[in-house]
Amino acid sequence: MKKKRQTLTMPELVAPAGDSACLAAAVDGGADAVYFGVKGMSMRHWAGNFHLNELARVMDVLKAAGK
């Protein structure tokens, strides 16, 4: 019986982005994706977190980087 050949896939690098500096570092460092919280709406209360009014800018940064 022939064995099936396994296809290896590259893992995705996901980085935290608790503030603008961390977001820039994650994007510049080659992260495939980032995760972040929004003040008052996140379990990541210890992180810097973004304000709700910053989300449009955050998404613009990520889209410009192809994320």
C-alpha positions in Angstrom: 0.0 0.0 0.0 1.4 3.4 -0.9 1.8 6.0 1.8 0.2 9.4 1.3 2.7 12.2 1.0 2.2 14.8 3.6 2.1 18.4 2.5 3.9 20.7 5.0 2.4 24.2 5.5 4.2 27.1 7.1 2.8 28.2 10.5 1.4 31.6 10.7 3.2 34.1 12.9 0.6 36.0 15.1 1.8 38.8 17.3 0.2 40.9 20.0 -0.3 44.6 19.3 -1.2 46.4 22.6 -0.4 49.9 21.3 0.9 51.7 18.2 4.5 50.9 18.8 3.8 47.2 19.2 1.6 47.3 16.1 4.5 48.8 14.1 7.0 46.3 15.5 4.7 43.4 14.6 4.1 44.6 11.1 7.8 45.5 10.5 8.9 42.2 12.1 7.0 40.2 9.5 3.9 39.0 11.5 1.3 37.4 9.4 -1.4 38.7 11.7 -1.8 40.6 14.9 -4.3 40.5 17.8 -5.2 43.5 19.9 -7.9 44.7 22.3 -10.1 47.7 22.7 -10.2 49.6 25.9 -13.3 48.6 27.9 -14.1 45.7 25.6 -11.2 43.4 26.1 -10.0 40.7 28.5 -6.5 42.0 27.8 -6.9 44.8 30.4 -3.2 44.7 31.3 -2.2 45.6 27.7 -2.1 49.2 26.4 -5.1 48.5 24.1 -6.5 50.8 21.5 -9.3 53.2 21.9 -12.4 52.5 19.8 -11.8 55.7 17.8 -8.3 54.4 16.8 -9.6 51.2 15.0 -9.9 52.8 11.6 -6.2 53.9 11.7 -5.2 50.5 13.0 -7.0 48.8 10.1 -5.5 51.2 7.6 -2.0 50.3 8.8 -2.8 46.6 8.6 -4.3 46.9 5.1 -1.4 48.9 3.8 0.9 46.2 5.0 -1.2 43.5 3.3 -2.4 42.0 6.5 
